[in-house]
């Protein structure tokens, strides 16, 4: 069981959060940087230092990019990926608000190709639900659950998931009262992150 951290916390505001992240790098499969609900308009030295700290610990950094469920222009998304690579030298890209249906699959396939061409070695897709199986072939990490602990209790895992390694799947749970790693693994997701906070930004609090 490994942790995959949506680190949407400004490092200068909560340096302890970031120190805790890199204190146990062997438990971390990845850290997602999110400077401004995306890369922002200019590089931020504080985020740059945080990215360098994570990379120095040997942990992959992913840059957060919102795709607005396949409604953002391809060129705009790719430009944001390129900025992450230039400014923060991230190893991977974390595409958020990803669609789950077959109709949008070509949009994300094109984005994946473009991100790889820009040097992204890792891709994560976050539909937050179990999408059509084709999405699993595009991503190194596929987030198949993002929601509250109460919702997590009712999660049903489709049979196709077990055709892929558990290390390809991640569950993100907020409002958590206990770690979810064992439950996630039982549901064929070897990556997880749980936090006690709630909306609108549940990932600001300490993690389990």
Secondary structure, DSSP 8 states (H G I E B T S, - for coil): -EEEEEE-S-TTT-HHHHHHHHHTGGGEEEEEE-SSSSS-SS--HHHHHHHHHHHHTT--EEEEEE-TTTTS-HHHHHHHHHHHHHHT--SEEEEES---SGGGHHHHHHHHHHHHHTT--EEEEE-SS---GGGGGT-SEEEEEEEEHHHHTT----GGGGGS-GGGEEEEEES-SS--HHHHHHTT--EEEEES--SS-GGGS-B-
